[in-house]
Amino acid sequence: MLNLTQRFSLQQIFLSLFSLLLAIFFLLLIATPTALASLNDDRFDGNMFVIYAGNGSLVPAKVTLKASLKSSKPTLMVFFLHDSKDCKQFSIVVSKLQELYGRAADFIPVNVDTIINPVTDDSTKTAYYYQGFVPQTVLIDQEGKVVLNEKGQVPFEKVDDVFREVFDLLPRSESATLKRRIINKINVELRE
């Protein structure tokens, strides 16, 4: 059995050790960065198509550019970085385009971090079309001709107009008017 002075010192040691561990726990709790995804910064938050556009079917691409060109389907390539504010915001537009044209056209999102050799003469490689900016949108028609090559956030309507030309659809002015309905802070839905 321990005498009174030994008990008192063990109690003090235990309380000191407990206090130290508690202080370390709270310090780590306060110093831990928040895990909040933000549409308006250049931080990596994960797959931007899932987080911001609500569309996990875009990445990875279902088809290669070579296979898409061989199938004679229109191809929309979007060059992006997951940690780019502009790309995060543009991912919503790409998702809406895929919703409308995804069955008739191939969508190929290209993470520019995966482009190993950016200089090539092979037009069946995505690097052939990359111009060093993100986001960059390239639309290739059924004959393999580039009909749209834009840098930055391209408005939905501009890409939609080119798709309408590629598929020989009525211009927007002659077809049903699509109106945007807000679903949440980030996504919108197109409706008549």
C-alpha angles and dihedrals in degrees: 000000000000121000122232097266092049091050092049093051093047089050091051091048091049093048092046092049092046091049091050093050091047091050091049091049093052092044091054090045092054095041095050110106118237118256097221117144114221129197092202104058139066097243124122109249100164132269102358093201090060098039101041106019097035090229120119093167095079099068123086097031114244094221138028121242090247092055092045093052090048091052091055093231122137112261128210113198119190118190110207150156121220091222098054120105091210092050092048091053093044093051088078091059092048091051092051091049090051089050090058103033104020095108095048100037136041118243116207116182109193120201102213090213087071095055102106101179109026094186116072140140092209108106090196090069121083091224089067090071099039114110100183100265134104130245097029121167122203123181118192119191128222092276093053095255120139106240098170130027112166134162123215130013106339114200115250090238093057094053091041090054091054091047088052090054092047092051094038093239127156115278115258091253091062099040133069112298113247115212126196117241117193112237097175137332093294112024128060130189125223114227138166 
